[in-house]
Amino acid sequence: MSPRSYKIEETVDFAAETAMVRSMLLETWRYPEFIEHVDSARVISRSSTANEVAFRAKFILELNYTVRTWLTEDGGVAFEQQTGHGTLHGRWRFIDERPADGRGCRAHYELSAEVPPLLPVFVIESILQMQLPRMLADFRRRAEELARSELIGVAR
């Protein structure tokens, strides 16, 4: 049996400026602080423009995997699974157009995955239909919290 392929694209509006969102996305070792299903993160390597982090996450099953994340030439953030079941890669690309309310930034999220046939379809569907939208909402909330805390710091 060959792996099953999935491709997902989503546009996300953030209530924070691009530089703040970019930093949040690149600091993957902080994901357990705000992404519901990510239990732990251990830094393998880290620089100002790239990192590799080992994660433990609980969806329906516990998954252990390593992801390399880096800044792209166009100012986006790309990621690629290094270890774990299947393959996963994607990116966040910032769009010049602002959200409808004129605040913050807009980014396009792209994810491509190949999942081994031994992983049950119901697990994959749960991750894609329930966990992925929750994760994107977690990113939005975190960006809003960071922007709010920065405004509070400026006001003092």
C-alpha positions in Angstrom: 0.0 0.0 0.0 1.3 3.4 -0.9 1.1 6.5 1.4 -2.0 8.7 1.3 -1.4 12.3 0.2 -3.1 15.4 1.6 -2.8 19.1 0.7 -4.3 21.9 2.8 -4.4 25.6 2.1 -5.9 28.2 4.4 -5.7 32.0 4.7 -5.4 33.3 8.3 -6.0 36.8 9.6 -3.8 37.8 12.6 -4.5 40.7 14.9 -0.8 41.4 15.1 1.9 42.8 12.8 3.8 40.6 10.4 7.1 40.8 12.3 5.5 39.6 15.5 3.6 36.7 13.8 6.7 35.7 12.0 8.7 35.5 15.3 5.8 33.5 16.9 5.8 31.0 14.1 9.6 30.6 14.0 9.8 30.1 17.8 8.5 26.5 17.6 9.9 25.5 20.9 7.2 27.7 22.5 4.3 25.8 20.7 3.4 23.8 23.9 2.7 27.1 25.6 -0.3 27.8 23.4 -1.1 24.9 21.0 -3.6 22.6 22.7 -2.4 19.2 21.3 1.4 19.8 21.6 2.6 18.4 24.9 6.3 19.1 24.7 9.1 20.5 22.6 12.8 19.9 22.8 15.3 22.1 20.9 17.7 20.1 18.8 19.3 23.2 17.0 18.5 26.9 16.9 19.6 30.0 15.2 18.0 33.4 14.5 16.7 32.1 11.2 16.1 28.4 11.6 15.6 25.7 14.2 14.9 22.0 14.6 12.6 20.9 17.4 11.4 17.4 18.6 7.7 17.4 19.5 5.4 15.1 21.4 1.8 15.7 20.5 -1.5 14.0 21.4 -4.2 13.8 18.8 -6.1 10.5 19.1 -2.7 8.8 19.3 0.6 10.1 20.8 2.9 11.2 18.1 6.7 11.9 18.3 8.3 13.8 15.5 11.0 16.4 14.7 10.4 19.5 12.5 12.9 21.8 10.9 11.6 25.4 10.6 13.3 28.3 8.8 12.7 31.8 7.4 12.3 31.9 3.7 13.8 34.4 1.3 10.4 36.1 0.8 10.0 36.6 4.6 7.7 33.7 5.2 8.2 30.7 7.5 8.7 27.1 6.1 8.7 23.8 7.9 9.6 20.2 7.1 9.2 17.1 9.2 12.6 15.4 9.8 11.5 12.3 11.8 8.2 10.6 12.6 5.5 8.8 10.7 5.1 9.9 7.0 6.3 13.2 5.6 5.0 16.7 6.2 6.1 20.1 4.8 4.6 23.5 4.4 4.9 27.2 4.8 3.4 30.4 6.0 3.5 33.1 3.3 2.6 36.6 4.3 0.2 38.4 2.0 0.4 42.2 1.3 -3.3 42.6 1.7 -4.5 43.4 5.3 -7.5 41.8 7.0 -10.9 43.4 6.4 -10.7 45.4 9.6 -7.3 46.9 8.5 -5.5 45.7 11.6 -2.7 43.1 11.8 -1.6 40.9 8.9 -2.8 38.1 6.7 -0.9 34.9 5.9 -1.5 32.0 3.6 -0.9 28.5 5.3 0.1 25.6 3.1 0.5 22.0 4.3 1.4 18.9 2.3 1.5 15.5 4.0 2.0 11.9 3.0 0.7 9.5 5.6 1.7 5.8 5.8 -1.2 3.4 5.3 -0.7 1.9 8.7 -2.1 5.1 10.3 -5.9 4.7 10.5 -7.9 7.0 8.3 -10.1 8.2 11.2 -7.0 9.5 13.0 -5.9 11.5 9.9 -9.4 12.8 9.4 -9.6 13.9 13.0 -6.3 15.7 12.7 -7.2 17.5 9.5 -10.9 18.3 10.2 -10.7 19.0 14.0 -7.1 19.5 15.2 -5.8 21.6 12.3 -8.5 24.3 12.6 -7.9 24.4 16.4 -4.2 24.8 15.8 -4.8 27.7 13.4 -7.1 29.3 16.0 -4.4 28.8 18.7 -2.0 30.7 16.5 -4.5 33.5 16.0 -5.1 33.7 19.8 -1.4 33.7 20.6 -0.7 36.5 18.1 -3.5 38.6 19.6 -2.2 38.0 23.1 1.3 39.0 22.1 0.0 42.2 20.3 -2.1 43.1 23.3 0.8 42.6 25.8 3.1 44.7 23.5 0.5 47.5 23.5 0.2 47.3 27.3 4.0 47.6 27.6 4.1 50.6 25.3 1.3 52.3 27.3 3.2 52.1 30.6 
